[in-house]
């Protein structure tokens, strides 16, 4: 792998004058203290040198290879390829990306993160059409957050081990294909519609592969001080023992820019995903994403009611405070050591964050939250409060 990356680097350099290149490093540090059943502290530092080269008039090359250092019970140092992206325009209206790059599906809650593959975008002016073919099996599993399919027997819970690289480094194997479109100004002048068809193929080698297909829709609308986002997905899962079943998910968020000098915004939101039942399947997103800051359930079988307030006190300093209430949509998808009954009311969480960017290349953040189990009915009265505090910084040069 290292020889291949070196040859890619030499090839990119041969296509572009050295004096036109740009390079630097990003240092991303994150340290978290969590109190649940027991106190736990952890840290993570990413050192990511990067290189950018122009490839003629219509192309660019971006490369970033570095080190992911995790500090918890033991220190762990893992090499990671963060970016290897070729982008070019073979035609005036056609853009192509290939390699490892950031990508997200039209709904923005099925697949989001870094992927290996290719992405094409055809810009027709009032319509943009795209196609993507992506693979997850070469990503580092601790940062890829790829959901494990029900039939996958591989163990993804252990730490990375250089002596067992193949079995401890790579993420679950998925092949993703997607056709999507963006329709600016549809159906309203200030609205944007995104639509797509996505298929996920389980290449884990499970006896019963878990293939899924999705219809994806997202609409955003902004009018004066108001903004509205509505997104939904219909998923079809195909398994031998249960046949074809449908799963559903949607999110709705409305925001209002308040008429104050703070440039503040108030928003309300709802996110819902189907659970496992007689008529529906538990919704299965390809990328695993925590739905809270302290309590961190996956999207499957969960509904979240959300209120949020953001304010920018200075150009470089902003704050945010919000609350969530978690509700189950089935009795089996959400798991927690303190669950004692089948009540669907899990409880409420309050969280807040601060962001300070004294310079354009230096950002500090602090995020914290508290989960109140007694605000629901699924956990006993003696369940302890849970809190989490996270400090982060990003420095680039």
N, C-alpha and C positions, 0 to 999 in steps of 0.2 A: 504493500500500500504506500509506504514512504517513497519508494522509487517512482511509482506512478505519479504521485503528487509533485515530485521534483521535476519529472519530465513535462508535466502540465505547466509548471512554473516557467521552465525554459521555453516552452512553445509560446506562451503568452508574451514573454519578454522579447522573443524574436519578431513578434508582430507589431511591436510598439517601441518607439524610442525610449530609452531609459529615462531621459530627462522629463518625460511626460507622465511618469508614474507618480503615484501618491501612496504613502504608507504611514503606519502609526500603530498604536496599541490601545485597546480598550480593557480597562480593569473594572470588573463588576464584583462587588462584595456584598454579601447578604448574611446577616446573623440573626438568629431567631431564638427566643426563649418561650417555651410552651409549658403550661401547667394543665394537665388533664388528670389521669390517674397518678402520675408521678412527674416531677419536674424534669425537664429535658431542654438542653441547649444544643444548638447546632450552628454551623457556619458553612458558607460556601464562597469561594473566590474563583473567578474565571479570569485568566490571562489570555487575551486574544489579540495577538499581532495580526495586522491586516495589510493587504496590498491591493491597490486599485490601478488598473492599466487601461487606457483607451486602446481599442482595436480598430484603427482606421476611423472613418468619419461616423459610422453608424453602429459601433460596437464597443462593449466594455467588458472587462474581466475583473472580478472581485474574488479575493482569496483570503481566508482567515483560518488559521490552524493554531491551536493553543492548548492550554492546560486547564482542566476542571479539578479544583481542589476542594474536597469536602472534609469538614471537621466535626466529628460527633464523638462516638465512643472510641473510634480510632481514626487516624488520618488516612485519607484516600486521595491519590493523585492519578487522574485519568486523562490521557490525551483525547482531544476531540477536534474533529473537522467541523468548524462552525459555518463556513461558507465556501463554496466553490462554484461560482456563477459566471457563465458566459451569457451575455445579452447582446443581441444584434437585430437589425432591421433589414431583412433581405428585400423587402418592398416598402414603399413609403407608408403603407397602412398596416403592415404586418410586423409585429414584434415577437421575438422568440427568446425564451430563457431556457437554459439547460444547465444541469449540474445539481448542486445543493443550494436551495434558496428558500426564502420564507414564502408561504402560500396559505391562503384560507379559502374555504368554500363560500358560496354566496350567502348562506344562512349565518355563517360565522360561529356555529356551535357544533358542527360535525367534525371538521378536520381543520386544525389551525396549528402552525408551527413551521419547522424546517422539514423539507422533504427532498428526496433525490428523484430526479426525473426531468421532464420538459413541460413547458407551458407556452402556448401560442395565443396571441391576442390580435384579433383583426378589428381595426378601428374604422368604422364606416361613417363616422361623424355623429349621427343621431342614434346609432346602435353600435355596441361593442360586443363582439362574439369571441369566446375563448374555448380552449380545449387543453386539458392537462392529463398527463400520465405520470404517476408518482409511485414511489416504493419506500417502505419504512424499515426494511430489514437490515440496513447498514448504519442506522442511527444509533447513538448511545442511548440506551434504554432509560437511564435516570433523568435525562433532559428531554427526551422525545415525548413521553407521556402518552404512548399508544395503548389503547384499551386492550386488555387480554380477552380473547374470545372465549366463550364458555367451554369449548372442547379442547383448548390449548393446554397440553400437559406440561409445557416447559415451566421451569421455576424462575420467575423474574424477581424474586424477593431478596436474593443474596447480594453481597457486595461484589464489586468488580475484582477479578483476580487475574493478574498477568499470566499466571501459569495455566489458567483455563479461560483464555481470552474469548474463544468462540462461543462458549456457553454462558459467559457472564457479562459480555459487553453489549451485544446487539439487541435491538428492540424487537417486539413481535412483528412477524412478517406479514405485511399487507400490501396488496397492489390496489391502487386507487386510480380510477378513470373518471373524468368529469367533463361534461359539456355545459357551458354556462354563457349567460348573456347579461349585459347591462343596458338599460333603456332609460337614459336621462330624460327628464321631463315627462315621464309617463306614469300614471295617467294625468298628472297635473304638472303645470309648468315648474313648480318648485319641488317636485317629487322625483325620486329615482327608484326604479324597479330593478331588482336582481333576481334571476331565475337560473336554475340549473338542474341537471340530472347527474347523479353520482352513483358509482358502483364500487363496492369494496369486496375484494376477493381475499379470502383467508388462505394464506400459504403456509400455515403453521405445521402442516402435516398431521393435523388432528384426524381421528377416525371419522368424525363428522364435521367437516369444514363449515364455518359460520359465515356464509356470504350474505351481504346486505345490499339493497339498492335504495336510493333516496330521491325524492322530488323536493327541491329546495326553493324557497321564495323569501325575498326580503324587500321591504319597501320603507324608504325613509322620506320624510316630508318636513320641510322647514318653512315657516311662515311668520315673518316678523320675529317676535320673541319666543315663539313656540316651535318645538320640534317633536317629531313622533317617529318611532321605529316599530315596525311590526315584521316579525320573521317567523317562519314555520317550516317544518320538515315532516314529510311522510316517509317512513321507512318500511321496507319489506324484508323480512328475514326468511330464509329458505333452509329448513333443516329436515332431516329424514324422519325424525320421530314426531314432530309437530306440524310438518308441512309448511305452507306459506301463511305467515301471519303478519299483520300490520302493526307498526308502532308510530307514535305521533309525538311531536314536541313543538312548542311555539314560545315566543317571547314578545312582550309588549312593553314599551317604555315611552313615556311622555315627559318632556322637560319644558321648563319655563325660565327664561333669562329674566331675573328680577330687575326692576328699574332702580338700582342703587349704584353707588360709586364703586362697589366691591367687585363688579363683574361676576356676580354670583348666579348660581343656577340651582333650581329645585326640580327634582325628578321623582317619579313614581314608576314602578315597574312590576311586572309579573312574568315569571318563567315557569313553564309546566312541561313535564315529560311523562309519558304513559308508563305504567307499571305492568307487571306480568299478571294477566287475568284471563277469564274465559274468552273474551273477544279481542284482546290486544296483547302485544308482546312488550316487554320492557324496552324502552328506547335505548339504542346502543350507539353512542357517538364514537367515532374512530379515535379522536384525541381525548384523553382523559383530562378534565378540568375541574378543579375544586370549586364548589358553589358557595363557599364561605371562607372567611379569614381564620376562624377558630374551629368551628365544626366544618368539616370538609367533605361532604358527601359528593358522589358523582351525580351526574344529571339524571341517570336512570331512576325512574320511580319517585321523583321528587318534584314538588312545587315550591317556589320561593316567592314571597311577597317582599317587595323592596322599596324603601324610601331613602333618598339621598340628597345631601346639600353640599354644594361646592362653592368656595369663595376664593378669589384671588386678591389678597391684601396688598401685594406689591407685584411688580412685573416678574420678580424672581421668587416669590413666596406665595404658596397657595395651601389651602386646607380643605379637608373633606370629612364629613360625618354622615353615617348612615345606619340603617337598621334593616335586618332581614327576619322573616319568620318562615320556618321550614315545616312543610307538611308532606307526608308520604302519600303517594298515589297507589301504592300496593303495600303488602305486608312483608315482602321478602327482599326487595332490592337494597334497602338501607340496612346496614349492619352497624351495631355499636355495642360495646360490652355492657352498657348500662340499660339497654332496652329490657323492659320487663313485661310488656303487654303489646297488643296489636293496635293500640291507639295510633291514629294517623297524625296527631299533633305532636311534633318533635320539640319545638321551642324557638325562642327568639335570640338573636345575636345583635349586639351593637358593635360598631367598628368605626375607627377614625384614622386619618392619615395626614401627614404633613410632607410637603415637597418644597425644597429650597434649591435653587439653581443660581449660585452667586456668579457663575461664569457659564458660557455656552457649552463648555466641555467638562463641567463638573456639576453633579447633581447629588443631593442628599435626600433621603426619604426615611420616614418613620411611620409604621403602620401597626395598629394595635386593635384588639377586640376582646369582648367578653361574651360567652355563651351562657344563657340562663336556662338550665334544664327544667326548673320548676315552672317555667312559663308554658310548658307543654304538659302532655299527659302520658307520653310514651316512656318516661324515665321516672324512677322513684323519687320521693321527697328528699332522700338523703344523698342524691347524686350531687357531686360537688360542682361549683362554678368552674368554668374553664376559661382560661385567658391565654392570649398569645401576644407577643411583642416582637416586631421585626424591624431591624435597622439595615439600611442599604445605601450604597453609594456607587456611582458610575463615573469613572474618570477616563477621558479619552485624550490622546495626544498624537 
